[in-house]
Amino acid sequence: MTRKRIALSVRPEYHEKLIKLAHYQDRTITTVVNDLLNECESAVDLMLNAYEQIEKGVDQQKVLTNMLAEGLVIASEKLKQD
């Protein structure tokens, strides 16, 4: 799979945290950020689905409730895996 590059700017304080995390994990900052983003992918998928549902006219409160419920299912599954 071909990877796409993005430019990313973060607050100096956050950059320092990423440096420390990379140091503790003996990894590069790029790897740490990539892993963090990969862990967030399911949340991004939920948000995209929610926006698509809202665009289709589904009640916003219902969409948000469903998104929260689906997020809890994902969190539960991740806990069971670990």
GIKAQUI-V674344 format. One record per helix or strand of 3 or more residues. SS is the DSSP state (hx for helix, st for strand). FROM is the first residue (numbers start at 1). TO is the last residue. If there is no record, write none. Layout:
ss:SS from:FROM to:TO
ss:SS from:FROM to:TO
This chain:
ss:hx from:12 to:25
ss:hx from:29 to:39
ss:hx from:41 to:55
ss:hx from:60 to:81
